[in-house]
Amino acid sequence: METAKAVSNQEENVIETNTEVILQYRNYEVNMDDVTKRVKAHYIAKGYQADSIENMQIYVKPEDFTAYYVINDGVVGKVNLF
């Protein structure tokens, strides 16, 4: 059984890698980083400041071709996925 110190040491030794998450649905494909950028742009277009984002949840619903979001536990919206 690993101790908390051993687990902590393993986490420190993790090498950062570039990760790209792609959602594929039917004949469509979208990079999730692009969806995040669209959500932020939509938030800013609503009149909010980009630096006011404290937390953000994005809910992807490919069957609706939509990403729904909640920013700062109160601002809600949606953007097209594809």
N, CA and C atoms as a LAMMPS dump frame, in Angstrom:
ITEM: TIMESTEP
0
ITEM: NUMBER OF ATOMS
246
ITEM: BOX BOUNDS ff ff ff
-5.0000000000000000e+02 5.0000000000000000e+02
-5.0000000000000000e+02 5.0000000000000000e+02
-5.0000000000000000e+02 5.0000000000000000e+02
ITEM: ATOMS id mol type element x y z
1 1 1 N 0.834 -1.178 0
2 1 2 C 0 0 0
3 1 3 C 0.882 1.247 0
4 2 1 N 0.568 2.189 -0.886
5 2 2 C 1.391 3.392 -0.997
6 2 3 C 1.048 4.384 0.104
7 3 1 N 2.076 5.039 0.584
8 3 2 C 1.834 6.072 1.584
9 3 3 C 1.511 7.379 0.886
10 4 1 N 0.993 8.333 1.628
11 4 2 C 0.654 9.64 1.063
12 4 3 C 1.904 10.333 0.536
13 5 1 N 3.044 10.134 1.206
14 5 2 C 4.291 10.755 0.768
15 5 3 C 4.743 10.165 -0.565
16 6 1 N 4.615 8.871 -0.74
17 6 2 C 5.006 8.221 -1.996
18 6 3 C 4.129 8.706 -3.135
19 7 1 N 2.842 8.837 -2.9
20 7 2 C 1.926 9.329 -3.928
21 7 3 C 2.271 10.765 -4.273
22 8 1 N 2.568 11.575 -3.271
23 8 2 C 2.932 12.968 -3.494
24 8 3 C 4.199 13.066 -4.336
25 9 1 N 5.182 12.237 -4.064
26 9 2 C 6.423 12.238 -4.839
27 9 3 C 6.157 11.831 -6.281
28 10 1 N 5.274 10.877 -6.506
29 10 2 C 4.941 10.454 -7.86
30 10 3 C 4.263 11.589 -8.624
31 11 1 N 3.383 12.335 -7.97
32 11 2 C 2.694 13.45 -8.622
33 11 3 C 3.674 14.537 -9.017
34 12 1 N 4.706 14.762 -8.227
35 12 2 C 5.718 15.771 -8.545
36 12 3 C 6.547 15.374 -9.752
37 13 1 N 6.682 14.082 -10.009
38 13 2 C 7.51 13.593 -11.105
39 13 3 C 6.753 13.459 -12.423
40 14 1 N 5.479 13.826 -12.435
41 14 2 C 4.682 13.721 -13.656
42 14 3 C 5.146 14.783 -14.647
43 15 1 N 5.373 14.366 -15.869
44 15 2 C 5.804 15.277 -16.922
45 15 3 C 4.569 15.847 -17.602
46 16 1 N 4.528 17.172 -17.731
47 16 2 C 3.417 17.821 -18.412
48 16 3 C 3.471 17.482 -19.899
49 17 1 N 2.33 17.151 -20.458
50 17 2 C 2.248 16.851 -21.882
51 17 3 C 1.172 17.704 -22.519
52 18 1 N 1.312 17.952 -23.787
53 18 2 C 0.266 18.643 -24.527
54 18 3 C -0.83 17.633 -24.815
55 19 1 N -2.02 17.96 -24.382
56 19 2 C -3.152 17.063 -24.57
57 19 3 C -4.202 17.769 -25.401
58 20 1 N -4.727 17.066 -26.365
59 20 2 C -5.775 17.61 -27.217
60 20 3 C -6.972 16.668 -27.121
61 21 1 N -8.127 17.203 -26.748
62 21 2 C -9.331 16.401 -26.634
63 21 3 C -10.235 16.753 -27.812
64 22 1 N -10.555 15.738 -28.604
65 22 2 C -11.392 15.914 -29.791
66 22 3 C -12.684 15.137 -29.577
67 23 1 N -13.802 15.809 -29.792
68 23 2 C -15.093 15.138 -29.734
69 23 3 C -15.505 14.796 -31.158
70 24 1 N -15.807 13.539 -31.392
71 24 2 C -16.315 13.099 -32.69
72 24 3 C -17.744 12.614 -32.494
73 25 1 N -18.623 13.11 -33.357
74 25 2 C -20.022 12.721 -33.295
75 25 3 C -20.559 12.7 -34.712
76 26 1 N -21.046 11.55 -35.099
77 26 2 C -21.49 11.329 -36.474
78 26 3 C -20.37 11.739 -37.426
79 27 1 N -20.629 12.653 -38.337
80 27 2 C -19.595 13.085 -39.286
81 27 3 C -18.939 14.387 -38.855
82 28 1 N -19.063 14.753 -37.579
83 28 2 C -18.544 16.019 -37.079
84 28 3 C -17.385 15.778 -36.126
85 29 1 N -16.569 16.811 -35.995
86 29 2 C -15.417 16.731 -35.109
87 29 3 C -15.127 18.137 -34.587
88 30 1 N -14.837 18.251 -33.297
89 30 2 C -14.52 19.555 -32.714
90 30 3 C -13.471 19.379 -31.621
91 31 1 N -12.544 20.308 -31.574
92 31 2 C -11.523 20.35 -30.538
93 31 3 C -12.156 21.013 -29.312
94 32 1 N -12.04 20.397 -28.167
95 32 2 C -12.691 20.924 -26.971
96 32 3 C -12.061 22.236 -26.504
97 33 1 N -10.811 22.48 -26.845
98 33 2 C -10.214 23.79 -26.545
99 33 3 C -10.935 24.89 -27.317
100 34 1 N -11.334 24.594 -28.552
101 34 2 C -12.072 25.567 -29.351
102 34 3 C -13.445 25.845 -28.739
103 35 1 N -14.07 24.81 -28.2
104 35 2 C -15.367 24.999 -27.543
105 35 3 C -15.197 25.902 -26.323
106 36 1 N -14.152 25.689 -25.556
107 36 2 C -13.878 26.522 -24.38
108 36 3 C -13.665 27.971 -24.798
109 37 1 N -12.941 28.195 -25.88
110 37 2 C -12.728 29.56 -26.377
111 37 3 C -14.046 30.192 -26.803
112 38 1 N -14.913 29.417 -27.449
113 38 2 C -16.219 29.938 -27.861
114 38 3 C -17.074 30.318 -26.648
115 39 1 N -17.014 29.49 -25.62
116 39 2 C -17.769 29.78 -24.395
117 39 3 C -17.277 31.088 -23.787
118 40 1 N -15.969 31.255 -23.682
119 40 2 C -15.42 32.491 -23.119
120 40 3 C -15.81 33.697 -23.97
121 41 1 N -15.754 33.556 -25.29
122 41 2 C -16.12 34.649 -26.185
123 41 3 C -17.6 35.007 -26.026
124 42 1 N -18.445 33.997 -25.858
125 42 2 C -19.875 34.226 -25.663
126 42 3 C -20.117 34.957 -24.347
127 43 1 N -19.399 34.585 -23.322
128 43 2 C -19.491 35.226 -22.009
129 43 3 C -19.095 36.699 -22.113
130 44 1 N -18.013 36.973 -22.796
131 44 2 C -17.539 38.348 -22.975
132 44 3 C -18.529 39.153 -23.813
133 45 1 N -19.114 38.527 -24.83
134 45 2 C -20.109 39.201 -25.673
135 45 3 C -21.351 39.594 -24.875
136 46 1 N -21.603 38.898 -23.775
137 46 2 C -22.722 39.248 -22.91
138 46 3 C -22.415 40.468 -22.042
139 47 1 N -21.17 40.97 -22.12
140 47 2 C -20.794 42.166 -21.375
141 47 3 C -19.948 41.925 -20.142
142 48 1 N -19.541 40.69 -19.916
143 48 2 C -18.702 40.373 -18.761
144 48 3 C -17.23 40.493 -19.127
145 49 1 N -16.404 40.662 -18.114
146 49 2 C -14.962 40.746 -18.303
147 49 3 C -14.341 39.349 -18.239
148 50 1 N -13.383 39.087 -19.104
149 50 2 C -12.728 37.774 -19.15
150 50 3 C -12.053 37.439 -17.823
151 51 1 N -11.476 38.443 -17.177
152 51 2 C -10.766 38.167 -15.929
153 51 3 C -11.707 37.974 -14.737
154 52 1 N -13.012 38.072 -14.977
155 52 2 C -13.976 37.834 -13.887
156 52 3 C -14.34 36.359 -13.754
157 53 1 N -13.838 35.516 -14.647
158 53 2 C -14.163 34.087 -14.592
159 53 3 C -13.391 33.436 -13.45
160 54 1 N -14.147 32.931 -12.487
161 54 2 C -13.548 32.216 -11.353
162 54 3 C -13.675 30.71 -11.537
163 55 1 N -14.807 30.271 -12.089
164 55 2 C -14.997 28.852 -12.361
165 55 3 C -15.943 28.717 -13.545
166 56 1 N -15.799 27.603 -14.238
167 56 2 C -16.582 27.388 -15.446
168 56 3 C -16.838 25.895 -15.613
169 57 1 N -18.091 25.561 -15.867
170 57 2 C -18.451 24.188 -16.185
171 57 3 C -19.065 24.194 -17.581
172 58 1 N -18.629 23.254 -18.401
173 58 2 C -19.155 23.121 -19.759
174 58 3 C -19.755 21.726 -19.886
175 59 1 N -20.998 21.678 -20.309
176 59 2 C -21.719 20.421 -20.481
177 59 3 C -21.933 20.208 -21.97
178 60 1 N -21.329 19.178 -22.515
179 60 2 C -21.364 18.912 -23.95
180 60 3 C -22.487 17.934 -24.25
181 61 1 N -23.366 18.336 -25.148
182 61 2 C -24.484 17.482 -25.535
183 61 3 C -24.463 17.371 -27.061
184 62 1 N -23.68 16.426 -27.592
185 62 2 C -23.511 16.341 -29.041
186 62 3 C -24.799 16.069 -29.807
187 63 1 N -25.745 15.356 -29.198
188 63 2 C -26.986 15.072 -29.919
189 63 3 C -27.791 16.344 -30.178
190 64 1 N -27.532 17.412 -29.404
191 64 2 C -28.151 18.717 -29.635
192 64 3 C -27.213 19.667 -30.377
193 65 1 N -25.994 19.192 -30.679
194 65 2 C -24.957 20.018 -31.315
195 65 3 C -24.671 21.267 -30.481
196 66 1 N -24.716 21.129 -29.16
197 66 2 C -24.627 22.281 -28.267
198 66 3 C -23.742 21.991 -27.068
199 67 1 N -23.043 23.042 -26.612
200 67 2 C -22.33 23.009 -25.341
201 67 3 C -22.994 24.038 -24.433
202 68 1 N -23.487 23.589 -23.303
203 68 2 C -24.112 24.467 -22.322
204 68 3 C -23.065 24.808 -21.269
205 69 1 N -23.134 26.027 -20.729
206 69 2 C -22.125 26.396 -19.742
207 69 3 C -22.728 27.14 -18.56
208 70 1 N -21.989 27.075 -17.451
209 70 2 C -22.284 27.847 -16.248
210 70 3 C -20.96 28.469 -15.824
211 71 1 N -20.944 29.781 -15.686
212 71 2 C -19.731 30.496 -15.261
213 71 3 C -20.028 31.196 -13.949
214 72 1 N -19.097 31.06 -13.018
215 72 2 C -19.2 31.678 -11.686
216 72 3 C -20.508 31.303 -10.986
217 73 1 N -20.946 30.088 -11.185
218 73 2 C -22.128 29.532 -10.517
219 73 3 C -23.41 30.31 -10.775
220 74 1 N -23.457 31.121 -11.863
221 74 2 C -24.681 31.88 -12.078
222 74 3 C -24.959 32.291 -13.507
223 75 1 N -23.93 32.548 -14.273
224 75 2 C -24.132 32.982 -15.655
225 75 3 C -24.235 31.732 -16.52
226 76 1 N -25.364 31.581 -17.206
227 76 2 C -25.576 30.395 -18.028
228 76 3 C -25.71 30.8 -19.491
229 77 1 N -25.396 29.861 -20.361
230 77 2 C -25.524 30.092 -21.785
231 77 3 C -25.258 28.83 -22.559
232 78 1 N -25.249 28.981 -23.872
233 78 2 C -24.953 27.84 -24.731
234 78 3 C -24.302 28.339 -26.013
235 79 1 N -23.489 27.457 -26.602
236 79 2 C -22.827 27.74 -27.877
237 79 3 C -22.956 26.504 -28.756
238 80 1 N -22.873 26.728 -30.044
239 80 2 C -22.901 25.605 -30.99
240 80 3 C -21.601 24.831 -30.902
241 81 1 N -21.707 23.513 -31.002
242 81 2 C -20.513 22.679 -30.971
243 81 3 C -19.776 22.688 -32.299
244 82 1 N -20.526 22.582 -33.396
245 82 2 C -19.908 22.392 -34.696
246 82 3 C -20.186 23.579 -35.599
